[in-house]
Each structure stands twice: as structure tokens, then as C-alpha cells.
């Protein structure tokens, strides 16, 4: 599973090589710069830069030839090319954020200039605050239709001005005169006399993947995806062609499922809505410039994006007041290249300023300022409500256990306090608060379900760990959390495999004491005897405060007093030449829960492979019995009916004794029947492409853990409302780009050239 934290180093590598190579970037010939179309982003890869459109909260569309390259390692594309690895691409949207790519899919019958020049990008993290574009499901625009084209490329072949968002108008025409199939494409002619800029436009090399937008009378829909043109020039006379989205709608549905039906991303306002601020600035970039803007009271997230042409270099500094400088910066984004992003939570209302710095050369730029209000609160949880850790979304979600409906309980846009950063494990306290193991923040947080506010329990108070709550060895990276009998949290803490600890946290003081494992980050001293633990993940507490943990080879018991470790069940080594306990041993343990009779329920998964098995482990013998899921290593046979596991992860015992699990690939929570092994979808996707989903609301994003709320907690609604007294407001915080403030390394040059005879990819 990819982590959203990857976005910072991806952007590092991808952007810098583009700077070095002066890449062809999609731009609109005879167009105009635009502050509209927030759903149109810039796709950066190791070899090129294209345009892409958000069509769901986890889905974007681009052209297949943008992601098919000679060095690709994925599915073949023909012509000696293959789909690039998702890790080699990044999507930048100045009003939406920076997104790593989870997967890339291209039609099997793709042939440039013939059919299928479209690719589906599955985003690693969910889009928030930008409404996705609807695709043309109900028909295709007839010849003579006035349409809008958008892209990030250059204005003419010899221009070095790629990197600004531009738009223009075209009138579609028949494709047959250009020897392009009308059945699969939309076309337009670009001929003298040329009209005013923006009224008579064309695509240029690099505009590939961008949208042709058709106003059907009920709003603009994505009708075409920029594919190519004729000749080596985008000047008149010429013509261009797009992939017809309506023609490939069934294939798109089979890849993206119900995400195509999303009408908003998140519970709150979207760019363009009343209450959401959006303003854009531009400048020649010949020298540094300051732009002042207002931040209204009630702003939960300030998002400032910067992009510019590749003739120079740009950096971004954002500060309150009218005189920004690196010295008083709340956020400084200085990646190599010209794509910069700052996200600041809970900004103080009033005047703010953005300083656009030009360290080298000159670079015309666009600066985008978006102010998003706080998301509305979820409804008061009903008995049986669930809370879920959305790892890739940096969110804690709230689910209705009956309907499956979803809301965001705490996130960048809901609640105040230290930022969630890679939420993994959850535990529920007696007073209703939800503890969150926050690995990239290196802390343990408490979420107030009523307000969404986050309170620091123990660990680093900020990204630099300049201050911390509690004494003791610093957290490595808290993964999962459970509660001891006295209410103190026990944290499964691990940075790299083999550097681990089980840490007890004093709930009152936040002090940390190592129960077992590395005494500190150096691991020069180990607490407790017994076999070392590798990739520490799940943790649970049994009778007598016995601690059970899962690593990727076995399940261990830890003595709460001595810290001694005993292998309860599983492999003795990586080759699994020997094992403790009988029964199936394939798959790697992820999480563990203690059942009512003292037996262990353990989830097993295989990284990057569709697999999932929930097994019952006898804590005395170590014997393993399959409860639900894969009966064999290849997962050819399943025990139990219902949606198949794809990436099984978290497990919890629900009030009343039910078994709940999370699947990080399905973005789902399921209920498992112990007797039959049957799986019932509680909320989320029924399969990997999300062709069907249970419940409404923002989709979960790689859910790793779940906790349930007992019925007794909600006998009085006042009990939950009382938790609001625990709110802990905080000042502005900065998320630089996608969790990174270091400069990015150089990106490889982008190849140019044409293919398909005189047909040229845009």
C-alpha cells in the first residue's frame, strides 16, 4: 500500500528533471490563462508532463500515451512501450493538492490515433474541497458543438511558456476528413483567419490528457480527452483530435466504479461554492513579488498553490501580514521546479501574503489561494457506530453501523489540534474519546468525536519534534494502540523492521516507558528476552494484561512486567522452514484481537497481492484455524460467502461479540460471521474497482483499523456532547506540498517527438 507521504519525494524527483529538460508541457494555442476549472490538474511523470481531470474523489483521467513509455514496467501499450509504474507519476492541482498515484490502467485495445487513448489514474489519497467533473454518460457532442479545451502546455511549438493553465474555445467537426475514426474521436479544425485568443484555439504538444468540456445545458461534462493533432506544429492550419469519452464510458465505469458518481469530495464546501474563497494572481516572474489576500474568519484550511513556466525557478513563502519573508514564514515551499503548495490549518483571520521568489531566471506564474471552511459535523453517532482510521486520507471516519453511511470525524477540514499524518491504529477510551496512533507525526493523539478536535496525549507536538508531551524515549512511529486494564495506552511502535518497541503511555502525564523491544531509536539496548520482532503492527491485550502483537511472520505474547517475548504462532524465519502451531501459515499477520473466549483473531495479508485470511489462533498451542477468506496461498478457494478480501488489515470485536475487519484495498469495513465465515459489507466498496458500495458519504482511504461504540454509551446524547469540553485549539500549521519541505532531486528529461505518421501526441 502506498502512503501519501510518498508525494513529497515523488514531487522532488519528478519536477526537477522537468526543469533540466525544458519539457513539452500541455498548453492551449491562442488560448487565455484561466483561473477556472479547479478539477484540471498537471500530471508529472519521469518522462513527460500532461494534463489530467479529476472525475472522482480518487480518480483522474488522462491520455494513455502520457503514461505509456519505452521504459514502462506495467501492461504493454504496443510499439515497444508499457505503462509506467504508479510511483513514477504525480498529480498536481494548485487548488486541490498533490497526489501520488496508486494505480494506472489503460485499455487493452489502445492504439494511438485509432482508439482508446485514455488512462485511469487511481489516486493514493482522496481529493477534498474540489468538485469532480462529470463524464459524458448520456451522449456525445455532435459536429458543430462549441466546447472548451483546457491544458497546461505551451502556446506554440517554439515557445518555452509551458506550465500555466490556459483555456480556449473550439467548434467540433467531423473527423473523417482527417483520416481519424469518427466512431472513437472528437475533432476540430484550426484554420485562418484565427479569432481572438480564447475564442478560437487549439491544443499543442503537451496538452495531452486534458479535457474537452461540453456544456449540455445542465453544466459542463468531460466529453473528450486531448489525444493528438496533425503535423509537427500546433499553428494554423491544423486540426486536433480527442478520445471520445462517451464511447469509452463502459470501460471507464469498469475501472472507476461508483467514484464516477461523486458530486462532491468531502463533507464540506467545494471550490466555487458560497463560503469557499478562491482568488488567483499572476505575474511575469522577472523578480520576486508579494501578493496580499484576506483570510476570512472560520477558515479551516488555507491552500496556496503556485505554478509557472519552465524558463526559471520559483519558490513560495506564505505568512500572515503584509510583509512575508522566509524568516516569518508559516509555510515555505521550495521544491526544485515551479510547482509549489502550502496547506495551513486554522489560519488566523485577516491579511495574509504570499511571496513568490524567483531564485533563477524568469518564470511567468499563476498563484492560487483557496480558503475552505470547516466541514459540518457528522450526526450524533447511533448505537453501533464505528470509527475508522483512513491511513491514506489522514482522516478518522465515522460510520453508521446499520446503513454504512460515512462522514469525516476528524481531518485537516474537521477539528483543530495536531495534524493527523498516516493514521493507522485506533482505541476507544471509556469516556468516548478515540486514541489514534499517528506514525508520521510520531505521536499518540486523542480525537473528540463531537468536535473532531485532536489533543496530544504523548509524543511530538510538531513536525520538527521541537517539543513533546510526556517524558521517556521518543516514539519511533506509533502503528497500533490498545488499552491496558487500567486504561493506559499500549502502543506498537516501529520505524524500520527490527527497530520496534511496545510502549506503555501514562494517560495522565503522557510519559512513555518501553515494555519490550528497543530502549530507544538506536536499539543498542533491548528490553525483555526472547525472539526479536520484525515488522511490528497490530496489538491487543488479553487476560492478566498479557500483550499480543503481530509482526509479518508470527504472533507474539509479551509479558507486561518483564517484557519477555514468546512466539505464540507462526513462522520461525522468513522462509518459514519451521513454525509454531499447526494450520495454514501462508500470508503475513497484520492485526490481532482477543476474542471473548481468550482465543486470538488474526488477519493475514500479502503485500501487493490480492489476499486475505482471518484465522483463529489458539494462544496455548498456536494452532491456526481459518475463519474466513483464502483457503490456499493462491486464494483459489474461499471460506465464506460475500465480498472477497483484497488487502485484509484491521480486526476488532464489536459490541455484542461480532467481528469487524478492514480491507485497505476495498476501502471497506466488513462484518465476519465466525461460524460460516460469511462476509457482509458494512461500508465501502464490494470489489477492487468499487463497482458497488455500501453506504453514502466520503469514501474511506485505505482503512487500517476500526473501533465500535457500545450501545450503552449513547443512552444519553448529553454524554457525547460533554466531550466538547476537551477541545484543544491550536494555531496555524503548515503542510508543505505533500508533507515535504526538502528540495527535490532532478527529474529525467522528457522525450518529445511524434508518432503515428504525422499525428502528433499533444
ABEGO torsion letter per residue (X at the ends): XBBAAAAAAAAAAAAAAAAAAGBBBBBBBGBBBBABGAABBBBBBAABBBBBBBABAABBBBBAAAABBAABABBBAEGGBBBBBAAABBBBBAAAEBBBBABBBBBAABBBGABGBBBBBBBABBBBGBBBBBBBAAEBBBBGBBBBBBBABBABAABAABGBBBBBBBBBBBAAAAGBBAAABBBBBBBOBBBBBGABBBBBBGABGBBBBBBAGAEBBBABBBABBBEABABOBBBBBBBBAAAAAAAAAAAAEAAAABABBEABBBBGBBGBBBBBBBBAGABBBBBBBBBBBGBABBBBBBBBBAABBBBBBBBBEABBBAAABABBBABBEABBBBBBBGBBBEBBBBBBBBABEBBBBBBBBBBBBBBBBBBBBBBGBBBBBBAAAGBBBBBBAAAGBBBBABBAABEBEBBBBGBABBBBBAAGBBBBBBAAAGBBBBBBAAAGBBBBABEBABAAGABBBEBEBBBABBABBBBBAAGBBBBBBBABBGBBBBBBBBAAAGBBBBABEBABAAGABBBEBEBBBBBBBBBBBBBGGBBBBBBAABBBBBBAAAGBBBBABEBABAAGABBBEBEBABEBBABBBBBAAGBBBBBBBBBGBBBBBBBBBBAAAGBBBBABEBABAAGABBBEBEBBBABBBBBBBBBGGBBBBBBAAAGBBBBBBAAAGBBBBABEBABAAGABBBEBEBBBBGBABBBBBBAAAAABAAAAAAAAAABBBBBBBBBBEBGBABBBBBBBBBBBEBBGEABBBX
